Every structure is written in structure tokens, then in C-alpha cells.
Amino acid sequence: MSFNQPEPEFDTVIIRLGGEIGIKAAWTRKLYERRLIGNIKAVLKHHAIPYEALNRRFGRLYLKTSQAQSASKKLAKVFGISSVSPALETTSKLSDIIDKSVQIAGSTFKKESSFAVRCRRVGRHTYTSQDVCREVGRQVLDAYSERGLRVDLKSPDITLSVEVREDKAYISTEVMQGVGGLPLGAQPKVVCLLNGDINSPVACWMVMKRGCPILLLHFDETPFNNENTNRALKAAETLFEWAIGFPRKVYIVPYGPNLAQIEQNCPKKLRRVLSNRMMYRVAERVAEMEHAEGIVTGESFKEPAGEALHVLSLQDEVAKHLPVYRPLIGLDAYEIDELARKIRTFKISSGRRMKKREKTPKIIKLKEVKEAEARLNMDEMVEASLKSLRIMYL
């Protein structure tokens, strides 16, 4: 056998479905799998990656493509996928498995590296999984004895994985972790309040992971904050990379005039609550227009718990028809930062958190808030916001 093995041309991507999909009832699982397949095809089309077939098996999808490496990297960002592996397909004959495994080892196993062979089988075969591991390992050691390879079953440098399913076998050496969750579109869409801070893009991403398509709503604070909108739009572009195949639009509300009225005519202690209540009113109207089923914000606990809950209850009171979701409510700043880095919005936000405001005292009563809103005529401000609303397509 020649020691100079050609570079293997991986022709398949093993796509492992998120664990939640596998535990669903048969009808629900089939629905989620169909949605996931549609999302996968949208990603492949977007990146111009050709493929011959996308075959479904229990807990797996097998993509036949000449660009397995490139496809794997793109599909790792699709919600509902736990991991992917570029692989080489062969028959389930033991001799073919050994030949292809030795070929892959020849191009990927470096001198003096350790390795392990793992086998997973589905179906009836004339050999066991242990037979595959033993024979493949022995042949690899014999073929490349000059490299000083060694077997290490506990912590190998490289794991050669053999997946046998009925009459096919798939050989791989790499597992790219996916994001898991549910396929985007498996749940109803929601309106997400997006600004230029760290928190709100992370909140958007987290509801996307639960299968909800997002409708981004941004309040432009010009002239009070001239950089916020630019950061928000850059964050939106990054978020849309996780939602290929779904609309790439952002609703933008000119918020400066309304903010000016609130700051000029209301006590300082009420401004934060009044501002957020107006945003929720507008968000609820946009949600009704788009048939969305919730409002998402990036709020988290920063104040003492009693004060934070009091503020949130004052804000939520104005949302009459839809729930307000806060995915970050149980996370601390470090966890939020780590997620922002993972989804690549941290640098866009330049480490900027939600604008620090004065704490809202516990003594604020809902009656005070409503009296202030009556003086401002908040309903007219909301209508003006909706009339000036514009949609930007990214």
C-alpha cells in the first residue's frame, strides 16, 4: 500500500439534529425537520453551495456535496443543528470502510500523533462496532508505521469516526459544534427592540435560538445619541447572518422628538418609565401589523431585585395584548458578554451596555405615570411615531 495517500475529497456532510428535536412526538419532530431542511436549503442557496441530495434519517441529515468543508462551516450556524462533520461516504462493506479510513488517516494523521477509532452503527451487519474499530486501527498503524502513530482511547489527538447506517458508511475526523436550539420558524415571530448596546442583539439571538423569527424595531434617538442607530444597524446585519432565508428588514422610529417632549415636560424620576412605556406601545402596534406574538427586550437585572421588578411591572402594564419577553433576565454581565462575542456583536457595540440611568425610586405609583402620560398625550405621540416609521432592508 502506498504511504502517499491523496487528499480525501469529502463528499458528504453529516448533520446532527438538536437534541430537543429528537425527543418530540413523531408529528412535531417531522414538522421541525421539514422546517430545518428548508432553512438548510436556503443557506446553501445563499452561499451558492451545490449539492446533489439531502437525505433524512432518524436524528441525522446527510448532505451530498462536493463542497463539504465549506458547507459544514455555514451549516454550523443554522439553528436546530447540534453539530456537523465533513465526511467521506462509502459502502457498509468492512473492506471499503477500512480502505477509506486508511486513505483519510494518510492525509490527516501527523507524525507521532495519537488517535482513536469510534464506530456507530444502525442496522444489521456481519461485523460489530468493535470489529470496525479494531480492524481500522490495526490497518492504519500498519500502513503508516513510519509515522510513529499510537492509539489513545482516552484523549486522542485525532478521532477517526465511522458511522455505519444500513448499506452506507461515513468516515470523518472533525466535529464542528452547532448552536442547537429549534429551527428558525418553528415558533411564531416576535418584535425585538434593538439598540446599539450589548444586550439587545443577544436577546434577539436567544429568541431566534428558540425558533422565533425576529422583526427588529429600532428607536432612533437622534439628536440625543447620533451613534446608536449606526451600531444597531450593524448589529442587525450580523443577526441576519443567523437568519438566512428570512426577511432582512428593520423598522426605524424617529424617537428624538418624543424623547425631547418627555425630558422637557416630565419629572426626572418618571422619564425612564414613560420612555419605555411609549416604546412598548409602538412595538405592540408593529406586532399587530406583522401578526407577531410577543415583544422582546434586552433588559436584565441591574438594580436591586425589588426595584427592578417594580420598574418592569410599571412598564409591562401598558402592553395590553402581547407579552413582553426578556431572555437575559437570568444572565449576569459576563454571560451576556460571552454570548455577544459568540454571535459577533460585542465589538459592534464597543462594549457599550444599556445607557445607565437614574434608579427609579420605589415610591413611583402607576397613578403618577398615567397622569404624566395624560399631560403628554402619549397616544398622539405613538400615532406620530407610527406615521414617521420607516423600513430599511439590509
MOGIKA-V51693 format. One record per residue. RES is the residue in one letter. PSI is psi in whole degrees, -180 to 180 (NA if undefined). OMEGA is omega as a letter, one per 40 degrees, with the letter a starting at -180 (999 if undefined). NEAR is the number of other ideal C-beta (glycine too) atoms within 12 Angstrom. Layout:
BEGIN
res=RES psi=PSI omega=OMEGA near=NEAR
res=RES psi=PSI omega=OMEGA near=NEAR
END
This chain:
BEGIN
res=M psi=136 omega=a near=16
res=S psi=140 omega=i near=10
res=F psi=-17 omega=a near=19
res=N psi=82 omega=a near=12
res=Q psi=141 omega=i near=23
res=P psi=155 omega=i near=14
res=E psi=126 omega=a near=13
res=P psi=139 omega=i near=30
res=E psi=95 omega=i near=20
res=F psi=134 omega=a near=34
res=D psi=6 omega=a near=29
res=T psi=149 omega=i near=39
res=V psi=122 omega=i near=47
res=I psi=120 omega=a near=45
res=I psi=114 omega=i near=48
res=R psi=127 omega=a near=37
res=L psi=151 omega=i near=38
res=G psi=146 omega=a near=36
res=G psi=-34 omega=a near=19
res=E psi=-33 omega=a near=26
res=I psi=-40 omega=a near=37
res=G psi=-24 omega=a near=24
res=I psi=-1 omega=a near=14
res=K psi=161 omega=i near=22
res=A psi=158 omega=a near=11
res=A psi=-45 omega=a near=13
res=W psi=-44 omega=i near=10
res=T psi=-42 omega=i near=20
res=R psi=-43 omega=i near=26
res=K psi=-39 omega=i near=20
res=L psi=-45 omega=i near=22
res=Y psi=-40 omega=a near=35
res=E psi=-39 omega=i near=34
res=R psi=-42 omega=i near=22
res=R psi=-43 omega=i near=30
res=L psi=-43 omega=i near=43
res=I psi=-41 omega=i near=32
res=G psi=-41 omega=i near=25
res=N psi=-39 omega=i near=38
res=I psi=-46 omega=a near=42
res=K psi=-36 omega=i near=28
res=A psi=-40 omega=i near=23
res=V psi=-44 omega=i near=40
res=L psi=-41 omega=i near=33
res=K psi=-42 omega=a near=17
res=H psi=-40 omega=a near=22
res=H psi=10 omega=i near=24
res=A psi=44 omega=i near=13
res=I psi=115 omega=a near=28
res=P psi=151 omega=i near=19
res=Y psi=154 omega=a near=30
res=E psi=-37 omega=a near=19
res=A psi=156 omega=i near=19
res=L psi=100 omega=a near=30
res=N psi=137 omega=a near=25
res=R psi=132 omega=i near=22
res=R psi=167 omega=a near=23
res=F psi=119 omega=i near=19
res=G psi=0 omega=a near=27
res=R psi=153 omega=i near=33
res=L psi=142 omega=i near=44
res=Y psi=115 omega=a near=37
res=L psi=120 omega=i near=43
res=K psi=115 omega=a near=28
res=T psi=148 omega=i near=37
res=S psi=-7 omega=a near=18
res=Q psi=56 omega=a near=25
res=A psi=-39 omega=a near=37
res=Q psi=-49 omega=a near=28
res=S psi=-43 omega=i near=24
res=A psi=-40 omega=a near=42
res=S psi=-44 omega=a near=36
res=K psi=-39 omega=a near=22
res=K psi=-40 omega=a near=35
res=L psi=-19 omega=i near=45
res=A psi=-16 omega=a near=31
res=K psi=12 omega=i near=36
res=V psi=124 omega=i near=50
res=F psi=138 omega=a near=43
res=G psi=-6 omega=i near=46
res=I psi=126 omega=a near=45
res=S psi=-36 omega=i near=30
res=S psi=162 omega=i near=29
res=V psi=155 omega=i near=42
res=S psi=126 omega=i near=42
res=P psi=134 omega=a near=39
res=A psi=164 omega=i near=42
res=L psi=125 omega=a near=40
res=E psi=142 omega=i near=36
res=T psi=-176 omega=i near=31
res=T psi=172 omega=i near=21
res=S psi=7 omega=i near=29
res=K psi=135 omega=a near=19
res=L psi=-38 omega=a near=28
res=S psi=-38 omega=i near=20
res=D psi=-39 omega=i near=25
res=I psi=-44 omega=a near=39
res=I psi=-46 omega=a near=35
res=D psi=-47 omega=a near=26
res=K psi=-36 omega=i near=40
res=S psi=-42 omega=i near=47
res=V psi=-38 omega=i near=38
res=Q psi=-47 omega=i near=33
res=I psi=-41 omega=i near=42
res=A psi=-37 omega=a near=41
res=G psi=-30 omega=a near=28
res=S psi=-11 omega=a near=26
res=T psi=-24 omega=a near=30
res=F psi=119 omega=a near=37
res=K psi=167 omega=a near=17
res=K psi=134 omega=i near=14
res=E psi=22 omega=i near=15
res=S psi=156 omega=i near=23
res=S psi=154 omega=a near=25
res=F psi=163 omega=i near=35
res=A psi=151 omega=i near=28
res=V psi=127 omega=i near=40
res=R psi=141 omega=a near=28
res=C psi=136 omega=i near=34
res=R psi=127 omega=a near=25
res=R psi=144 omega=i near=28
res=V psi=123 omega=a near=20
res=G psi=-177 omega=a near=18
res=R psi=129 omega=a near=12
res=H psi=164 omega=a near=23
res=T psi=3 omega=a near=13
res=Y psi=164 omega=i near=24
res=T psi=171 omega=i near=16
res=S psi=-36 omega=i near=24
res=Q psi=-37 omega=i near=16
res=D psi=-44 omega=a near=22
res=V psi=-49 omega=a near=35
res=C psi=-44 omega=a near=31
res=R psi=-47 omega=a near=22
res=E psi=-41 omega=i near=27
res=V psi=-45 omega=i near=40
res=G psi=-43 omega=a near=35
res=R psi=-43 omega=a near=21
res=Q psi=-37 omega=i near=29
res=V psi=-44 omega=i near=43
res=L psi=-41 omega=i near=25
res=D psi=-42 omega=a near=18
res=A psi=-33 omega=a near=27
res=Y psi=45 omega=a near=32
res=S psi=-28 omega=a near=16
res=E psi=-12 omega=a near=14
res=R psi=-10 omega=i near=23
res=G psi=36 omega=i near=14
res=L psi=155 omega=i near=32
res=R psi=152 omega=i near=22
res=V psi=133 omega=i near=26
res=D psi=104 omega=a near=17
res=L psi=-13 omega=a near=17
res=K psi=-50 omega=a near=10
res=S psi=70 omega=a near=12
res=P psi=155 omega=i near=22
res=D psi=-37 omega=a near=20
res=I psi=138 omega=i near=31
res=T psi=121 omega=i near=33
res=L psi=111 omega=a near=46
res=S psi=132 omega=i near=37
res=V psi=119 omega=i near=46
res=E psi=113 omega=a near=37
res=V psi=124 omega=i near=38
res=R psi=108 omega=a near=30
res=E psi=-115 omega=a near=19
res=D psi=7 omega=a near=18
res=K psi=156 omega=i near=32
res=A psi=147 omega=a near=40
res=Y psi=128 omega=a near=46
res=I psi=131 omega=a near=45
res=S psi=163 omega=i near=42
res=T psi=3 omega=a near=37
res=E psi=139 omega=i near=27
res=V psi=116 omega=i near=25
res=M psi=121 omega=a near=29
res=Q psi=136 omega=i near=19
res=G psi=-170 omega=a near=34
res=V psi=-11 omega=i near=30
res=G psi=-150 omega=a near=27
res=G psi=-158 omega=i near=33
res=L psi=151 omega=i near=38
res=P psi=137 omega=i near=45
res=L psi=129 omega=a near=42
res=G psi=-6 omega=i near=31
res=A psi=-19 omega=i near=32
res=Q psi=166 omega=i near=29
res=P psi=160 omega=i near=25
res=K psi=156 omega=a near=33
res=V psi=155 omega=i near=39
res=V psi=127 omega=a near=44
res=C psi=126 omega=i near=45
res=L psi=118 omega=a near=47
res=L psi=126 omega=i near=51
res=N psi=-166 omega=a near=45
res=G psi=16 omega=a near=35
res=D psi=-177 omega=i near=39
res=I psi=-40 omega=a near=39
res=N psi=-49 omega=a near=42
res=S psi=-40 omega=i near=46
res=P psi=-35 omega=i near=51
res=V psi=-41 omega=i near=44
res=A psi=-42 omega=i near=45
res=C psi=-46 omega=a near=48
res=W psi=-38 omega=a near=43
res=M psi=-37 omega=i near=39
res=V psi=-28 omega=i near=45
res=M psi=-39 omega=i near=44
res=K psi=-26 omega=i near=35
res=R psi=9 omega=i near=31
res=G psi=5 omega=a near=35
res=C psi=118 omega=i near=34
res=P psi=146 omega=a near=40
res=I psi=141 omega=i near=47
res=L psi=110 omega=a near=39
res=L psi=130 omega=i near=47
res=L psi=119 omega=a near=43
res=H psi=136 omega=i near=45
res=F psi=111 omega=a near=40
res=D psi=114 omega=a near=35
res=E psi=8 omega=i near=31
res=T psi=133 omega=e near=23
res=P psi=7 omega=a near=15
res=F psi=-31 omega=i near=22
res=N psi=103 omega=a near=23
res=N psi=-11 omega=a near=13
res=E psi=-17 omega=a near=22
res=N psi=-44 omega=a near=32
res=T psi=-41 omega=i near=30
res=N psi=-44 omega=i near=23
res=R psi=-40 omega=a near=31
res=A psi=-42 omega=a near=42
res=L psi=-36 omega=i near=30
res=K psi=-40 omega=i near=28
res=A psi=-38 omega=i near=43
res=A psi=-43 omega=i near=38
res=E psi=-41 omega=i near=26
res=T psi=-42 omega=i near=32
res=L psi=-38 omega=a near=42
res=F psi=-19 omega=i near=34
res=E psi=-21 omega=i near=26
res=W psi=1 omega=a near=39
res=A psi=44 omega=a near=39
res=I psi=133 omega=a near=29
res=G psi=-8 omega=i near=27
res=F psi=160 omega=a near=30
res=P psi=139 omega=a near=23
res=R psi=65 omega=a near=24
res=K psi=150 omega=i near=29
res=V psi=128 omega=i near=35
res=Y psi=127 omega=a near=39
res=I psi=125 omega=i near=33
res=V psi=121 omega=i near=41
res=P psi=111 omega=a near=26
res=Y psi=-14 omega=a near=37
res=G psi=-50 omega=a near=26
res=P psi=-43 omega=i near=25
res=N psi=-39 omega=i near=40
res=L psi=-38 omega=i near=32
res=A psi=-42 omega=i near=20
res=Q psi=-42 omega=a near=25
res=I psi=-44 omega=a near=33
res=E psi=-30 omega=a near=22
res=Q psi=-28 omega=a near=15
res=N psi=-1 omega=a near=22
res=C psi=150 omega=i near=29
res=P psi=149 omega=a near=22
res=K psi=-37 omega=a near=20
res=K psi=-17 omega=a near=22
res=L psi=-13 omega=a near=36
res=R psi=-44 omega=a near=29
res=R psi=-48 omega=a near=36
res=V psi=-44 omega=i near=39
res=L psi=-42 omega=i near=42
res=S psi=-48 omega=a near=41
res=N psi=-37 omega=i near=41
res=R psi=-37 omega=i near=39
res=M psi=-42 omega=i near=42
res=M psi=-43 omega=a near=42
res=Y psi=-38 omega=i near=39
res=R psi=-47 omega=i near=39
res=V psi=-44 omega=a near=39
res=A psi=-38 omega=i near=44
res=E psi=-38 omega=i near=32
res=R psi=-42 omega=i near=30
res=V psi=-41 omega=i near=36
res=A psi=-39 omega=i near=33
res=E psi=-40 omega=i near=21
res=M psi=-38 omega=a near=18
res=E psi=5 omega=a near=28
res=H psi=39 omega=i near=15
res=A psi=164 omega=a near=32
res=E psi=27 omega=i near=23
res=G psi=166 omega=i near=35
res=I psi=134 omega=a near=45
res=V psi=133 omega=i near=45
res=T psi=164 omega=i near=39
res=G psi=19 omega=a near=41
res=E psi=145 omega=i near=37
res=S psi=170 omega=a near=31
res=F psi=120 omega=i near=23
res=K psi=-34 omega=a near=25
res=E psi=173 omega=i near=22
res=P psi=142 omega=a near=14
res=A psi=-42 omega=a near=14
res=G psi=-43 omega=i near=15
res=E psi=-43 omega=a near=22
res=A psi=-46 omega=a near=22
res=L psi=-36 omega=i near=19
res=H psi=-45 omega=i near=26
res=V psi=-45 omega=a near=35
res=L psi=-38 omega=i near=30
res=S psi=-37 omega=i near=23
res=L psi=-39 omega=a near=35
res=Q psi=-43 omega=a near=33
res=D psi=-22 omega=a near=27
res=E psi=-28 omega=a near=23
res=V psi=-18 omega=i near=32
res=A psi=96 omega=a near=31
res=K psi=-28 omega=a near=16
res=H psi=-18 omega=a near=17
res=L psi=149 omega=i near=27
res=P psi=154 omega=i near=22
res=V psi=121 omega=a near=37
res=Y psi=140 omega=i near=34
res=R psi=86 omega=a near=33
res=P psi=-22 omega=a near=34
res=L psi=3 omega=a near=33
res=I psi=-27 omega=a near=24
res=G psi=8 omega=a near=13
res=L psi=149 omega=i near=24
res=D psi=176 omega=a near=15
res=A psi=-39 omega=a near=21
res=Y psi=-44 omega=a near=12
res=E psi=-39 omega=i near=20
res=I psi=-42 omega=i near=37
res=D psi=-42 omega=a near=26
res=E psi=-41 omega=i near=16
res=L psi=-39 omega=i near=32
res=A psi=-39 omega=i near=36
res=R psi=-39 omega=a near=21
res=K psi=-42 omega=a near=22
res=I psi=0 omega=i near=34
res=R psi=38 omega=i near=21
res=T psi=-4 omega=a near=41
res=F psi=-47 omega=a near=28
res=K psi=-32 omega=i near=18
res=I psi=-40 omega=a near=31
res=S psi=-8 omega=i near=35
res=S psi=37 omega=i near=18
res=G psi=14 omega=a near=18
res=R psi=124 omega=i near=28
res=R psi=178 omega=i near=25
res=M psi=138 omega=a near=30
res=K psi=127 omega=a near=25
res=K psi=126 omega=i near=11
res=R psi=169 omega=i near=21
res=E psi=143 omega=i near=17
res=K psi=142 omega=i near=20
res=T psi=119 omega=a near=33
res=P psi=152 omega=i near=21
res=K psi=-21 omega=a near=18
res=I psi=-8 omega=i near=15
res=I psi=132 omega=i near=30
res=K psi=151 omega=i near=19
res=L psi=-33 omega=i near=22
res=K psi=-42 omega=i near=14
res=E psi=-43 omega=a near=21
res=V psi=-45 omega=a near=34
res=K psi=-35 omega=i near=21
res=E psi=-41 omega=i near=18
res=A psi=-40 omega=i near=30
res=E psi=-36 omega=i near=31
res=A psi=-37 omega=i near=17
res=R psi=-35 omega=i near=20
res=L psi=-21 omega=a near=30
res=N psi=67 omega=a near=17
res=M psi=-33 omega=a near=33
res=D psi=-40 omega=i near=20
res=E psi=-37 omega=i near=19
res=M psi=-39 omega=i near=33
res=V psi=-44 omega=i near=30
res=E psi=-40 omega=i near=18
res=A psi=-38 omega=i near=23
res=S psi=-42 omega=a near=36
res=L psi=-36 omega=i near=25
res=K psi=-33 omega=a near=15
res=S psi=-2 omega=a near=21
res=L psi=139 omega=i near=27
res=R psi=156 omega=a near=18
res=I psi=129 omega=i near=20
res=M psi=131 omega=i near=23
res=Y psi=126 omega=a near=15
res=L psi=NA omega=999 near=24
END
